[in-house]
C-alpha cells in the first residue's frame, strides 16, 4: 500500500507499506528478501510519478531507538524541498 504521510516533513512525503505484518526491519530475514526488494524498487518509480526527478530520500526507522513510532514495517520516501525535521 502507498499513501501520503499524515505529518509530512517535505513537500512530497509518502509511505510504502507491505500488507504482510512485520513489526520492523529488525524482524526481517532472507524469506523477506523479495518483499523488501519490491518495496525499494517501487520507491523510485513512485517518486518520479510525484515529480521528484531531481532525487529523493528513503528512510526506514527501526525500533524505538531508531525513531520508529508505528510498529509495522514501512519505507518513507520524501523530497521536493527542504526537510522540516527528522
C-alpha positions in Angstrom: 0.0 0.0 0.0 1.1 3.6 -0.6 -0.2 6.7 1.0 0.8 10.2 1.9 2.3 10.7 5.4 -0.1 12.5 7.8 2.8 14.5 9.2 4.9 15.3 6.2 8.5 16.6 6.6 8.9 17.6 3.0 6.6 18.8 0.2 6.4 15.2 -1.1 6.3 12.6 1.7 4.7 9.2 1.2 4.9 5.7 2.7 5.3 2.3 1.2 3.7 -0.3 3.5 3.5 -4.0 2.9 0.2 -5.8 3.6 2.2 -8.5 5.4 2.6 -7.5 9.1 6.3 -7.3 10.0 6.9 -5.1 13.1 10.2 -3.7 12.0 13.2 -4.2 9.7 14.9 -5.9 12.6 12.5 -8.8 12.3 13.2 -9.4 8.6 15.2 -12.4 7.4 16.1 -13.9 4.0 12.5 -15.0 3.5 11.5 -11.3 3.3 14.0 -10.5 0.5 11.5 -10.4 -2.3 9.2 -8.2 -0.3 11.9 -5.7 0.6 13.2 -5.6 -2.9 9.7 -4.9 -4.2 9.3 -2.0 -1.7 12.6 -0.4 -2.6 12.2 -0.8 -6.3 8.8 0.8 -6.1 10.2 3.9 -4.4 12.0 5.5 -7.5 9.0 4.8 -9.8 6.5 6.5 -7.5 9.0 9.3 -6.7 9.2 10.1 -10.5 5.4 10.0 -10.7 5.2 12.6 -7.9 7.7 14.9 -9.7 10.9 14.0 -7.7 13.0 13.9 -10.8 16.0 15.6 -9.1 16.2 13.0 -6.3 14.6 11.8 -3.1 15.4 10.3 0.3 14.2 7.0 1.7 14.2 6.1 5.3 13.2 3.1 7.4 13.0 3.8 11.1 13.8 0.6 13.1 12.9 0.1 16.7 12.3 2.8 19.4 16.0 3.8 19.4 15.7 4.3 15.6 12.7 6.6 15.8 10.1 4.0 14.9 6.7 5.0 16.2 4.4 2.7 14.2 5.4 -0.9 14.6 4.6 -2.1 11.1 7.4 -2.0 8.6 7.2 0.9 6.2 9.5 3.0 4.0 9.3 6.8 4.0 10.0 8.5 0.7 10.4 12.2 0.7 11.7 15.1 -1.4 10.8 18.2 -3.3 12.3 20.7 -1.0 13.9 21.2 2.4 13.0 18.8 5.2 11.2 20.3 8.2 13.0 17.9 10.7 13.6 14.2 11.2 
